[in-house]
Amino acid sequence: MIKVSENARKKVVELMTDDGFDSATDYVRVGVKSGGCSGLSYDLKFDKEQQEGDKVFEDNEVRIIVDKKSFLYLVGTTLEYSGGLNGSGFVFNNPNAQRTCGCGESFSL
């Protein structure tokens, strides 16, 4: 399961609306891909439909889909949003990551 903090929920709903998506019916697709300074990086985008094998979750009124391969890396992750002085953006609080880079956008196991 992937959880969504209150700040992340607010920002997701705002961005989905700005991009022509409906947070009540559309999804946030969360994935993992090769790359980044720690070996793996997070991929976050909006999607209107599920693909075969996707895992579907809903937390804090946000519908999330994750492909089967990425799910193994993301179990227990919380999606958060930080808007502080050091920059703003989504942050993945991933208990499976043994090492993360300084920007928080990549990790290794």
Jmol script that loads the backbone (N, CA, C; Angstrom):
load data "model"
ATOM      1  N   MET A   1       0.833  -1.183   0.000  1.00  0.00           N
ATOM      2  CA  MET A   1       0.000   0.000   0.000  1.00  0.00           C
ATOM      3  C   MET A   1       0.879   1.248   0.000  1.00  0.00           C
ATOM      4  N   ILE A   2       0.383   2.272  -0.642  1.00  0.00           N
ATOM      5  CA  ILE A   2       1.049   3.574  -0.660  1.00  0.00           C
ATOM      6  C   ILE A   2       0.120   4.581  -0.002  1.00  0.00           C
ATOM      7  N   LYS A   3       0.660   5.345   0.918  1.00  0.00           N
ATOM      8  CA  LYS A   3      -0.135   6.344   1.631  1.00  0.00           C
ATOM      9  C   LYS A   3       0.136   7.728   1.048  1.00  0.00           C
ATOM     10  N   VAL A   4      -0.802   8.641   1.279  1.00  0.00           N
ATOM     11  CA  VAL A   4      -0.693  10.007   0.767  1.00  0.00           C
ATOM     12  C   VAL A   4      -0.938  10.967   1.925  1.00  0.00           C
ATOM     13  N   SER A   5       0.030  11.841   2.187  1.00  0.00           N
ATOM     14  CA  SER A   5      -0.133  12.824   3.266  1.00  0.00           C
ATOM     15  C   SER A   5      -1.168  13.871   2.849  1.00  0.00           C
ATOM     16  N   GLU A   6      -1.625  14.636   3.818  1.00  0.00           N
ATOM     17  CA  GLU A   6      -2.627  15.675   3.544  1.00  0.00           C
ATOM     18  C   GLU A   6      -2.079  16.740   2.595  1.00  0.00           C
ATOM     19  N   ASN A   7      -0.832  17.185   2.812  1.00  0.00           N
ATOM     20  CA  ASN A   7      -0.235  18.184   1.915  1.00  0.00           C
ATOM     21  C   ASN A   7      -0.101  17.650   0.494  1.00  0.00           C
ATOM     22  N   ALA A   8       0.295  16.380   0.360  1.00  0.00           N
ATOM     23  CA  ALA A   8       0.415  15.774  -0.971  1.00  0.00           C
ATOM     24  C   ALA A   8      -0.953  15.673  -1.628  1.00  0.00           C
ATOM     25  N   ARG A   9      -1.977  15.306  -0.859  1.00  0.00           N
ATOM     26  CA  ARG A   9      -3.327  15.200  -1.418  1.00  0.00           C
ATOM     27  C   ARG A   9      -3.772  16.540  -2.005  1.00  0.00           C
ATOM     28  N   LYS A  10      -3.580  17.605  -1.261  1.00  0.00           N
ATOM     29  CA  LYS A  10      -3.991  18.930  -1.732  1.00  0.00           C
ATOM     30  C   LYS A  10      -3.283  19.295  -3.033  1.00  0.00           C
ATOM     31  N   LYS A  11      -1.976  19.031  -3.090  1.00  0.00           N
ATOM     32  CA  LYS A  11      -1.206  19.390  -4.285  1.00  0.00           C
ATOM     33  C   LYS A  11      -1.581  18.496  -5.464  1.00  0.00           C
ATOM     34  N   VAL A  12      -1.818  17.208  -5.214  1.00  0.00           N
ATOM     35  CA  VAL A  12      -2.227  16.291  -6.285  1.00  0.00           C
ATOM     36  C   VAL A  12      -3.545  16.755  -6.896  1.00  0.00           C
ATOM     37  N   VAL A  13      -4.522  17.071  -6.060  1.00  0.00           N
ATOM     38  CA  VAL A  13      -5.825  17.517  -6.554  1.00  0.00           C
ATOM     39  C   VAL A  13      -5.674  18.798  -7.378  1.00  0.00           C
ATOM     40  N   GLU A  14      -4.865  19.726  -6.888  1.00  0.00           N
ATOM     41  CA  GLU A  14      -4.626  20.982  -7.603  1.00  0.00           C
ATOM     42  C   GLU A  14      -3.991  20.733  -8.972  1.00  0.00           C
ATOM     43  N   LEU A  15      -2.924  19.922  -8.995  1.00  0.00           N
ATOM     44  CA  LEU A  15      -2.219  19.653 -10.253  1.00  0.00           C
ATOM     45  C   LEU A  15      -3.066  18.850 -11.235  1.00  0.00           C
ATOM     46  N   MET A  16      -3.827  17.890 -10.720  1.00  0.00           N
ATOM     47  CA  MET A  16      -4.692  17.101 -11.603  1.00  0.00           C
ATOM     48  C   MET A  16      -5.724  18.006 -12.276  1.00  0.00           C
ATOM     49  N   THR A  17      -6.319  18.899 -11.498  1.00  0.00           N
ATOM     50  CA  THR A  17      -7.313  19.822 -12.041  1.00  0.00           C
ATOM     51  C   THR A  17      -6.675  20.726 -13.097  1.00  0.00           C
ATOM     52  N   ASP A  18      -5.492  21.251 -12.805  1.00  0.00           N
ATOM     53  CA  ASP A  18      -4.771  22.116 -13.753  1.00  0.00           C
ATOM     54  C   ASP A  18      -4.460  21.390 -15.061  1.00  0.00           C
ATOM     55  N   ASP A  19      -4.210  20.068 -14.987  1.00  0.00           N
ATOM     56  CA  ASP A  19      -3.841  19.284 -16.170  1.00  0.00           C
ATOM     57  C   ASP A  19      -5.033  18.608 -16.844  1.00  0.00           C
ATOM     58  N   GLY A  20      -6.245  18.907 -16.393  1.00  0.00           N
ATOM     59  CA  GLY A  20      -7.432  18.351 -17.030  1.00  0.00           C
ATOM     60  C   GLY A  20      -7.817  16.962 -16.556  1.00  0.00           C
ATOM     61  N   PHE A  21      -7.317  16.548 -15.423  1.00  0.00           N
ATOM     62  CA  PHE A  21      -7.669  15.257 -14.838  1.00  0.00           C
ATOM     63  C   PHE A  21      -8.668  15.477 -13.708  1.00  0.00           C
ATOM     64  N   ASP A  22      -9.418  14.436 -13.374  1.00  0.00           N
ATOM     65  CA  ASP A  22     -10.396  14.483 -12.298  1.00  0.00           C
ATOM     66  C   ASP A  22      -9.915  13.568 -11.180  1.00  0.00           C
ATOM     67  N   SER A  23      -9.618  14.132 -10.023  1.00  0.00           N
ATOM     68  CA  SER A  23      -9.069  13.336  -8.924  1.00  0.00           C
ATOM     69  C   SER A  23     -10.058  12.302  -8.398  1.00  0.00           C
ATOM     70  N   ALA A  24     -11.332  12.457  -8.702  1.00  0.00           N
ATOM     71  CA  ALA A  24     -12.334  11.490  -8.252  1.00  0.00           C
ATOM     72  C   ALA A  24     -12.370  10.237  -9.129  1.00  0.00           C
ATOM     73  N   THR A  25     -11.938  10.359 -10.387  1.00  0.00           N
ATOM     74  CA  THR A  25     -12.022   9.216 -11.304  1.00  0.00           C
ATOM     75  C   THR A  25     -10.683   8.807 -11.911  1.00  0.00           C
ATOM     76  N   ASP A  26      -9.716   9.726 -11.959  1.00  0.00           N
ATOM     77  CA  ASP A  26      -8.419   9.433 -12.566  1.00  0.00           C
ATOM     78  C   ASP A  26      -7.409   9.036 -11.493  1.00  0.00           C
ATOM     79  N   TYR A  27      -6.201   8.701 -11.920  1.00  0.00           N
ATOM     80  CA  TYR A  27      -5.208   8.108 -11.031  1.00  0.00           C
ATOM     81  C   TYR A  27      -3.900   8.901 -11.017  1.00  0.00           C
ATOM     82  N   VAL A  28      -3.155   8.677  -9.950  1.00  0.00           N
ATOM     83  CA  VAL A  28      -1.751   9.058  -9.902  1.00  0.00           C
ATOM     84  C   VAL A  28      -0.980   7.762 -10.108  1.00  0.00           C
ATOM     85  N   ARG A  29      -0.174   7.714 -11.170  1.00  0.00           N
ATOM     86  CA  ARG A  29       0.637   6.523 -11.435  1.00  0.00           C
ATOM     87  C   ARG A  29       2.005   6.747 -10.808  1.00  0.00           C
ATOM     88  N   VAL A  30       2.372   5.857  -9.890  1.00  0.00           N
ATOM     89  CA  VAL A  30       3.648   5.931  -9.203  1.00  0.00           C
ATOM     90  C   VAL A  30       4.481   4.737  -9.652  1.00  0.00           C
ATOM     91  N   GLY A  31       5.721   4.981 -10.035  1.00  0.00           N
ATOM     92  CA  GLY A  31       6.579   3.895 -10.491  1.00  0.00           C
ATOM     93  C   GLY A  31       8.033   4.123 -10.121  1.00  0.00           C
ATOM     94  N   VAL A  32       8.826   3.135 -10.464  1.00  0.00           N
ATOM     95  CA  VAL A  32      10.265   3.172 -10.235  1.00  0.00           C
ATOM     96  C   VAL A  32      10.941   2.850 -11.556  1.00  0.00           C
ATOM     97  N   LYS A  33      11.998   3.585 -11.879  1.00  0.00           N
ATOM     98  CA  LYS A  33      12.754   3.309 -13.094  1.00  0.00           C
ATOM     99  C   LYS A  33      14.245   3.397 -12.795  1.00  0.00           C
ATOM    100  N   SER A  34      15.053   2.815 -13.654  1.00  0.00           N
ATOM    101  CA  SER A  34      16.506   2.884 -13.496  1.00  0.00           C
ATOM    102  C   SER A  34      16.970   4.303 -13.748  1.00  0.00           C
ATOM    103  N   GLY A  35      17.933   4.740 -12.944  1.00  0.00           N
ATOM    104  CA  GLY A  35      18.487   6.072 -13.136  1.00  0.00           C
ATOM    105  C   GLY A  35      18.640   6.806 -11.824  1.00  0.00           C
ATOM    106  N   GLY A  36      19.105   8.006 -11.910  1.00  0.00           N
ATOM    107  CA  GLY A  36      19.329   8.808 -10.714  1.00  0.00           C
ATOM    108  C   GLY A  36      20.683   8.498 -10.117  1.00  0.00           C
ATOM    109  N   CYS A  37      21.118   9.322  -9.209  1.00  0.00           N
ATOM    110  CA  CYS A  37      22.456   9.167  -8.639  1.00  0.00           C
ATOM    111  C   CYS A  37      22.554   8.008  -7.658  1.00  0.00           C
ATOM    112  N   SER A  38      21.422   7.441  -7.233  1.00  0.00           N
ATOM    113  CA  SER A  38      21.477   6.293  -6.325  1.00  0.00           C
ATOM    114  C   SER A  38      21.069   4.988  -7.000  1.00  0.00           C
ATOM    115  N   GLY A  39      20.777   5.013  -8.287  1.00  0.00           N
ATOM    116  CA  GLY A  39      20.485   3.787  -9.032  1.00  0.00           C
ATOM    117  C   GLY A  39      19.053   3.621  -9.486  1.00  0.00           C
ATOM    118  N   LEU A  40      18.092   4.030  -8.663  1.00  0.00           N
ATOM    119  CA  LEU A  40      16.675   3.953  -9.020  1.00  0.00           C
ATOM    120  C   LEU A  40      16.036   5.309  -8.767  1.00  0.00           C
ATOM    121  N   SER A  41      15.087   5.685  -9.609  1.00  0.00           N
ATOM    122  CA  SER A  41      14.404   6.957  -9.393  1.00  0.00           C
ATOM    123  C   SER A  41      12.893   6.757  -9.445  1.00  0.00           C
ATOM    124  N   TYR A  42      12.193   7.674  -8.833  1.00  0.00           N
ATOM    125  CA  TYR A  42      10.742   7.624  -8.775  1.00  0.00           C
ATOM    126  C   TYR A  42      10.157   8.263 -10.028  1.00  0.00           C
ATOM    127  N   ASP A  43       9.008   7.739 -10.455  1.00  0.00           N
ATOM    128  CA  ASP A  43       8.299   8.275 -11.605  1.00  0.00           C
ATOM    129  C   ASP A  43       6.864   8.543 -11.167  1.00  0.00           C
ATOM    130  N   LEU A  44       6.395   9.738 -11.389  1.00  0.00           N
ATOM    131  CA  LEU A  44       5.080  10.151 -10.924  1.00  0.00           C
ATOM    132  C   LEU A  44       4.377  10.864 -12.071  1.00  0.00           C
ATOM    133  N   LYS A  45       3.171  10.401 -12.436  1.00  0.00           N
ATOM    134  CA  LYS A  45       2.403  11.048 -13.495  1.00  0.00           C
ATOM    135  C   LYS A  45       0.924  10.733 -13.310  1.00  0.00           C
ATOM    136  N   PHE A  46       0.085  11.423 -14.048  1.00  0.00           N
ATOM    137  CA  PHE A  46      -1.347  11.186 -13.985  1.00  0.00           C
ATOM    138  C   PHE A  46      -1.750  10.229 -15.102  1.00  0.00           C
ATOM    139  N   ASP A  47      -2.807   9.468 -14.847  1.00  0.00           N
ATOM    140  CA  ASP A  47      -3.260   8.476 -15.823  1.00  0.00           C
ATOM    141  C   ASP A  47      -4.771   8.335 -15.707  1.00  0.00           C
ATOM    142  N   LYS A  48      -5.418   8.070 -16.819  1.00  0.00           N
ATOM    143  CA  LYS A  48      -6.869   7.909 -16.831  1.00  0.00           C
ATOM    144  C   LYS A  48      -7.306   6.451 -16.742  1.00  0.00           C
ATOM    145  N   GLU A  49      -6.395   5.516 -16.979  1.00  0.00           N
ATOM    146  CA  GLU A  49      -6.813   4.115 -16.950  1.00  0.00           C
ATOM    147  C   GLU A  49      -5.730   3.191 -16.418  1.00  0.00           C
ATOM    148  N   GLN A  50      -6.197   2.071 -15.910  1.00  0.00           N
ATOM    149  CA  GLN A  50      -5.303   1.035 -15.386  1.00  0.00           C
ATOM    150  C   GLN A  50      -4.797   0.161 -16.535  1.00  0.00           C
ATOM    151  N   GLN A  51      -3.643  -0.435 -16.308  1.00  0.00           N
ATOM    152  CA  GLN A  51      -3.098  -1.424 -17.233  1.00  0.00           C
ATOM    153  C   GLN A  51      -3.177  -2.796 -16.569  1.00  0.00           C
ATOM    154  N   GLU A  52      -3.103  -3.831 -17.353  1.00  0.00           N
ATOM    155  CA  GLU A  52      -3.142  -5.182 -16.798  1.00  0.00           C
ATOM    156  C   GLU A  52      -1.980  -5.379 -15.828  1.00  0.00           C
ATOM    157  N   GLY A  53      -2.275  -5.904 -14.665  1.00  0.00           N
ATOM    158  CA  GLY A  53      -1.253  -6.162 -13.656  1.00  0.00           C
ATOM    159  C   GLY A  53      -1.027  -5.017 -12.685  1.00  0.00           C
ATOM    160  N   ASP A  54      -1.660  -3.856 -12.922  1.00  0.00           N
ATOM    161  CA  ASP A  54      -1.507  -2.728 -12.003  1.00  0.00           C
ATOM    162  C   ASP A  54      -2.121  -3.046 -10.645  1.00  0.00           C
ATOM    163  N   LYS A  55      -1.502  -2.542  -9.603  1.00  0.00           N
ATOM    164  CA  LYS A  55      -2.066  -2.571  -8.255  1.00  0.00           C
ATOM    165  C   LYS A  55      -2.767  -1.223  -8.059  1.00  0.00           C
ATOM    166  N   VAL A  56      -3.948  -1.239  -7.466  1.00  0.00           N
ATOM    167  CA  VAL A  56      -4.735  -0.027  -7.283  1.00  0.00           C
ATOM    168  C   VAL A  56      -4.946   0.213  -5.789  1.00  0.00           C
ATOM    169  N   PHE A  57      -4.706   1.441  -5.360  1.00  0.00           N
ATOM    170  CA  PHE A  57      -4.880   1.836  -3.966  1.00  0.00           C
ATOM    171  C   PHE A  57      -5.636   3.150  -3.921  1.00  0.00           C
ATOM    172  N   GLU A  58      -6.258   3.411  -2.792  1.00  0.00           N
ATOM    173  CA  GLU A  58      -6.829   4.730  -2.553  1.00  0.00           C
ATOM    174  C   GLU A  58      -6.514   5.109  -1.116  1.00  0.00           C
ATOM    175  N   ASP A  59      -5.916   6.274  -0.963  1.00  0.00           N
ATOM    176  CA  ASP A  59      -5.614   6.777   0.371  1.00  0.00           C
ATOM    177  C   ASP A  59      -5.841   8.276   0.367  1.00  0.00           C
ATOM    178  N   ASN A  60      -6.504   8.767   1.391  1.00  0.00           N
ATOM    179  CA  ASN A  60      -6.733  10.198   1.552  1.00  0.00           C
ATOM    180  C   ASN A  60      -7.384  10.794   0.294  1.00  0.00           C
ATOM    181  N   GLU A  61      -8.313  10.035  -0.289  1.00  0.00           N
ATOM    182  CA  GLU A  61      -9.077  10.443  -1.464  1.00  0.00           C
ATOM    183  C   GLU A  61      -8.234  10.585  -2.730  1.00  0.00           C
ATOM    184  N   VAL A  62      -7.073   9.946  -2.780  1.00  0.00           N
ATOM    185  CA  VAL A  62      -6.238   9.932  -3.978  1.00  0.00           C
ATOM    186  C   VAL A  62      -6.165   8.498  -4.468  1.00  0.00           C
ATOM    187  N   ARG A  63      -6.486   8.320  -5.746  1.00  0.00           N
ATOM    188  CA  ARG A  63      -6.445   6.993  -6.360  1.00  0.00           C
ATOM    189  C   ARG A  63      -5.062   6.791  -6.987  1.00  0.00           C
ATOM    190  N   ILE A  64      -4.394   5.713  -6.596  1.00  0.00           N
ATOM    191  CA  ILE A  64      -3.012   5.454  -7.010  1.00  0.00           C
ATOM    192  C   ILE A  64      -2.948   4.133  -7.744  1.00  0.00           C
ATOM    193  N   ILE A  65      -2.188   4.101  -8.842  1.00  0.00           N
ATOM    194  CA  ILE A  65      -1.902   2.837  -9.516  1.00  0.00           C
ATOM    195  C   ILE A  65      -0.387   2.663  -9.607  1.00  0.00           C
ATOM    196  N   VAL A  66       0.023   1.413  -9.434  1.00  0.00           N
ATOM    197  CA  VAL A  66       1.442   1.060  -9.459  1.00  0.00           C
ATOM    198  C   VAL A  66       1.587  -0.210 -10.282  1.00  0.00           C
ATOM    199  N   ASP A  67       2.553  -0.234 -11.208  1.00  0.00           N
ATOM    200  CA  ASP A  67       2.785  -1.460 -11.960  1.00  0.00           C
ATOM    201  C   ASP A  67       3.386  -2.516 -11.036  1.00  0.00           C
ATOM    202  N   LYS A  68       3.229  -3.758 -11.425  1.00  0.00           N
ATOM    203  CA  LYS A  68       3.621  -4.885 -10.569  1.00  0.00           C
ATOM    204  C   LYS A  68       5.103  -4.830 -10.175  1.00  0.00           C
ATOM    205  N   LYS A  69       5.981  -4.497 -11.108  1.00  0.00           N
ATOM    206  CA  LYS A  69       7.418  -4.447 -10.825  1.00  0.00           C
ATOM    207  C   LYS A  69       7.756  -3.349  -9.817  1.00  0.00           C
ATOM    208  N   SER A  70       7.193  -2.170 -10.003  1.00  0.00           N
ATOM    209  CA  SER A  70       7.475  -1.048  -9.107  1.00  0.00           C
ATOM    210  C   SER A  70       6.908  -1.271  -7.716  1.00  0.00           C
ATOM    211  N   PHE A  71       5.806  -2.001  -7.629  1.00  0.00           N
ATOM    212  CA  PHE A  71       5.148  -2.230  -6.345  1.00  0.00           C
ATOM    213  C   PHE A  71       6.107  -2.822  -5.320  1.00  0.00           C
ATOM    214  N   LEU A  72       6.980  -3.729  -5.755  1.00  0.00           N
ATOM    215  CA  LEU A  72       7.925  -4.372  -4.840  1.00  0.00           C
ATOM    216  C   LEU A  72       8.853  -3.361  -4.170  1.00  0.00           C
ATOM    217  N   TYR A  73       9.178  -2.282  -4.869  1.00  0.00           N
ATOM    218  CA  TYR A  73      10.062  -1.250  -4.325  1.00  0.00           C
ATOM    219  C   TYR A  73       9.320  -0.222  -3.479  1.00  0.00           C
ATOM    220  N   LEU A  74       8.002  -0.142  -3.650  1.00  0.00           N
ATOM    221  CA  LEU A  74       7.241   0.958  -3.065  1.00  0.00           C
ATOM    222  C   LEU A  74       6.326   0.577  -1.909  1.00  0.00           C
ATOM    223  N   VAL A  75       6.277  -0.686  -1.542  1.00  0.00           N
ATOM    224  CA  VAL A  75       5.393  -1.123  -0.459  1.00  0.00           C
ATOM    225  C   VAL A  75       5.690  -0.322   0.804  1.00  0.00           C
ATOM    226  N   GLY A  76       4.660   0.270   1.383  1.00  0.00           N
ATOM    227  CA  GLY A  76       4.814   1.029   2.625  1.00  0.00           C
ATOM    228  C   GLY A  76       5.243   2.472   2.452  1.00  0.00           C
ATOM    229  N   THR A  77       5.393   2.929   1.220  1.00  0.00           N
ATOM    230  CA  THR A  77       5.845   4.296   0.954  1.00  0.00           C
ATOM    231  C   THR A  77       4.734   5.306   1.236  1.00  0.00           C
ATOM    232  N   THR A  78       5.118   6.468   1.713  1.00  0.00           N
ATOM    233  CA  THR A  78       4.191   7.583   1.886  1.00  0.00           C
ATOM    234  C   THR A  78       4.606   8.698   0.940  1.00  0.00           C
ATOM    235  N   LEU A  79       3.654   9.174   0.139  1.00  0.00           N
ATOM    236  CA  LEU A  79       3.883  10.303  -0.753  1.00  0.00           C
ATOM    237  C   LEU A  79       3.592  11.574   0.034  1.00  0.00           C
ATOM    238  N   GLU A  80       4.595  12.446   0.101  1.00  0.00           N
ATOM    239  CA  GLU A  80       4.454  13.693   0.832  1.00  0.00           C
ATOM    240  C   GLU A  80       4.766  14.853  -0.095  1.00  0.00           C
ATOM    241  N   TYR A  81       4.380  16.051   0.309  1.00  0.00           N
ATOM    242  CA  TYR A  81       4.685  17.247  -0.466  1.00  0.00           C
ATOM    243  C   TYR A  81       5.326  18.270   0.444  1.00  0.00           C
ATOM    244  N   SER A  82       6.455  18.801   0.000  1.00  0.00           N
ATOM    245  CA  SER A  82       7.179  19.801   0.768  1.00  0.00           C
ATOM    246  C   SER A  82       7.222  21.091  -0.038  1.00  0.00           C
ATOM    247  N   GLY A  83       6.849  22.180   0.580  1.00  0.00           N
ATOM    248  CA  GLY A  83       6.860  23.469  -0.110  1.00  0.00           C
ATOM    249  C   GLY A  83       7.742  24.475   0.575  1.00  0.00           C
ATOM    250  N   GLY A  84       8.818  24.031   1.187  1.00  0.00           N
ATOM    251  CA  GLY A  84       9.673  24.911   1.972  1.00  0.00           C
ATOM    252  C   GLY A  84      10.613  25.769   1.156  1.00  0.00           C
ATOM    253  N   LEU A  85      11.456  26.500   1.861  1.00  0.00           N
ATOM    254  CA  LEU A  85      12.411  27.415   1.235  1.00  0.00           C
ATOM    255  C   LEU A  85      13.478  26.685   0.416  1.00  0.00           C
ATOM    256  N   ASN A  86      13.763  25.452   0.767  1.00  0.00           N
ATOM    257  CA  ASN A  86      14.789  24.693   0.050  1.00  0.00           C
ATOM    258  C   ASN A  86      14.253  24.059  -1.225  1.00  0.00           C
ATOM    259  N   GLY A  87      13.114  24.485  -1.666  1.00  0.00           N
ATOM    260  CA  GLY A  87      12.512  23.941  -2.872  1.00  0.00           C
ATOM    261  C   GLY A  87      11.231  23.222  -2.530  1.00  0.00           C
ATOM    262  N   SER A  88      10.417  23.056  -3.531  1.00  0.00           N
ATOM    263  CA  SER A  88       9.156  22.378  -3.299  1.00  0.00           C
ATOM    264  C   SER A  88       9.041  21.194  -4.231  1.00  0.00           C
ATOM    265  N   GLY A  89       8.238  20.240  -3.827  1.00  0.00           N
ATOM    266  CA  GLY A  89       8.010  19.085  -4.666  1.00  0.00           C
ATOM    267  C   GLY A  89       7.557  17.893  -3.848  1.00  0.00           C
ATOM    268  N   PHE A  90       7.250  16.833  -4.568  1.00  0.00           N
ATOM    269  CA  PHE A  90       6.817  15.606  -3.924  1.00  0.00           C
ATOM    270  C   PHE A  90       8.025  14.858  -3.371  1.00  0.00           C
ATOM    271  N   VAL A  91       7.833  14.268  -2.211  1.00  0.00           N
ATOM    272  CA  VAL A  91       8.881  13.524  -1.521  1.00  0.00           C
ATOM    273  C   VAL A  91       8.337  12.135  -1.234  1.00  0.00           C
ATOM    274  N   PHE A  92       9.150  11.129  -1.493  1.00  0.00           N
ATOM    275  CA  PHE A  92       8.772   9.748  -1.225  1.00  0.00           C
ATOM    276  C   PHE A  92       9.436   9.293   0.059  1.00  0.00           C
ATOM    277  N   ASN A  93       8.645   9.000   1.068  1.00  0.00           N
ATOM    278  CA  ASN A  93       9.160   8.457   2.317  1.00  0.00           C
ATOM    279  C   ASN A  93       9.065   6.940   2.189  1.00  0.00           C
ATOM    280  N   ASN A  94      10.158   6.333   1.727  1.00  0.00           N
ATOM    281  CA  ASN A  94      10.181   4.919   1.367  1.00  0.00           C
ATOM    282  C   ASN A  94      10.975   4.121   2.409  1.00  0.00           C
ATOM    283  N   PRO A  95      10.281   3.281   3.201  1.00  0.00           N
ATOM    284  CA  PRO A  95      10.982   2.505   4.223  1.00  0.00           C
ATOM    285  C   PRO A  95      11.884   1.413   3.640  1.00  0.00           C
ATOM    286  N   ASN A  96      11.737   1.105   2.356  1.00  0.00           N
ATOM    287  CA  ASN A  96      12.552   0.074   1.710  1.00  0.00           C
ATOM    288  C   ASN A  96      13.898   0.597   1.227  1.00  0.00           C
ATOM    289  N   ALA A  97      14.025   1.914   1.107  1.00  0.00           N
ATOM    290  CA  ALA A  97      15.252   2.512   0.594  1.00  0.00           C
ATOM    291  C   ALA A  97      16.345   2.464   1.660  1.00  0.00           C
ATOM    292  N   GLN A  98      17.473   1.899   1.290  1.00  0.00           N
ATOM    293  CA  GLN A  98      18.603   1.849   2.216  1.00  0.00           C
ATOM    294  C   GLN A  98      19.464   3.096   2.098  1.00  0.00           C
ATOM    295  N   ARG A  99      19.403   3.724   0.922  1.00  0.00           N
ATOM    296  CA  ARG A  99      20.189   4.930   0.685  1.00  0.00           C
ATOM    297  C   ARG A  99      19.414   5.823  -0.275  1.00  0.00           C
ATOM    298  N   THR A 100      19.381   7.106  -0.010  1.00  0.00           N
ATOM    299  CA  THR A 100      18.736   8.054  -0.922  1.00  0.00           C
ATOM    300  C   THR A 100      19.723   9.156  -1.255  1.00  0.00           C
ATOM    301  N   CYS A 101      19.496   9.808  -2.374  1.00  0.00           N
ATOM    302  CA  CYS A 101      20.381  10.910  -2.746  1.00  0.00           C
ATOM    303  C   CYS A 101      19.937  12.184  -2.034  1.00  0.00           C
ATOM    304  N   GLY A 102      20.713  13.214  -2.128  1.00  0.00           N
ATOM    305  CA  GLY A 102      20.419  14.467  -1.452  1.00  0.00           C
ATOM    306  C   GLY A 102      19.129  15.113  -1.899  1.00  0.00           C
ATOM    307  N   CYS A 103      18.770  14.940  -3.170  1.00  0.00           N
ATOM    308  CA  CYS A 103      17.546  15.578  -3.668  1.00  0.00           C
ATOM    309  C   CYS A 103      16.307  14.757  -3.350  1.00  0.00           C
ATOM    310  N   GLY A 104      16.475  13.500  -2.926  1.00  0.00           N
ATOM    311  CA  GLY A 104      15.338  12.656  -2.562  1.00  0.00           C
ATOM    312  C   GLY A 104      14.604  12.062  -3.732  1.00  0.00           C
ATOM    313  N   GLU A 105      15.144  12.212  -4.939  1.00  0.00           N
ATOM    314  CA  GLU A 105      14.457  11.696  -6.117  1.00  0.00           C
ATOM    315  C   GLU A 105      14.967  10.344  -6.569  1.00  0.00           C
ATOM    316  N   SER A 106      16.023   9.849  -5.941  1.00  0.00           N
ATOM    317  CA  SER A 106      16.493   8.515  -6.294  1.00  0.00           C
ATOM    318  C   SER A 106      16.910   7.782  -5.026  1.00  0.00           C
ATOM    319  N   PHE A 107      17.001   6.453  -5.166  1.00  0.00           N
ATOM    320  CA  PHE A 107      17.295   5.626  -4.002  1.00  0.00           C
ATOM    321  C   PHE A 107      17.925   4.312  -4.450  1.00  0.00           C
ATOM    322  N   SER A 108      18.412   3.558  -3.483  1.00  0.00           N
ATOM    323  CA  SER A 108      18.911   2.200  -3.740  1.00  0.00           C
ATOM    324  C   SER A 108      18.434   1.296  -2.620  1.00  0.00           C
ATOM    325  N   LEU A 109      18.441   0.012  -2.911  1.00  0.00           N
ATOM    326  CA  LEU A 109      17.993  -0.972  -1.933  1.00  0.00           C
ATOM    327  C   LEU A 109      19.173  -1.735  -1.382  1.00  0.00           C
TER     328      LEU A 109
END
end "model"
wireframe off; spacefill off
backbone 0.3
color backbone group
